Amino acid sequence: MLAESPARAAQAILLAAGDGEVEAQALLGQILLDGLGIAQDQPLALRWFEIAAGQGHLMARNMLGRCHEQGWGCTADATIAAQHYRIATDAGLDWAMYNLANLLATGRGVGVDQPQALALYRRAAELGHAKSMNLLGRYLEEGRHCRADPVAALDWYRRSAQSGDFRGQFSYASVLAERSQISEALKWYRQAMSGGHAVFLDVAARTLESASHPAIQALAQEYKERAERMAV
């Protein structure tokens, strides 16, 4: 319904949220945040996330964390963000595990704790979270705070790639290229290019430029051109 008539769908969501439907409240927060079918209003989005989270909606709780982390509708405060992520993490939400792990890995709002970050990425990955699968693969490939396990790393990259994460697709392609599986690597590099945002594409292009295989090097220009089109 939202795709067919965003404004009409937003009105229906607004009415349902006002009637106390928690899913509608969380969704209203999201469309207010995005400005989808309704005027963008980050402070009001934050308020609806608070209302839904107060009724136990875990994704709304996670989005409260995102708002406080990014400063959407409030002053950015990673410490408060971590508190919201931790509540949703303890309740088993994979997205909150991923977001809390990111803070722990970088020391934003909490002390740096790489082993705990790794544990959370693993928990989220085992629940099927594609971005966490990629990062778990990175820890295992590099042996960061764990025993290096390239076989397991490749498996997590593959699972991330097949689940649609563009970073996982790029990671998987890179390992395949190192193993001289060029045709398969090219397929996944193209998948990553089709789903990645402009910043990712620009950084990835510089990596591809230094590749040893000419066919992979040639992709660097395609990455750059797509990034430029997206930035316009």
Secondary structure, DSSP 8 states (H G I E B T S, - for coil): -TTT-HHHHHHHHHHHHHTT-HHHHHHHHHHHHHTSSS---HHHHHHHHHHHHHTT-HHHHHHHHHHHHHTSSS---HHHHHHHHHHHHHTT-HHHHHHHHHHHHHTSSS---HHHHHHHHHHHHHTT-HHHHHHHHHHHHHTTTS---HHHHHHHHHHHHHTT-HHHHHHHHHHHHHTT-HHHHHHHHHHHHHH--HHHHHHHHHHHHT-SSHHHHHHHHHHHHHHHHHH-
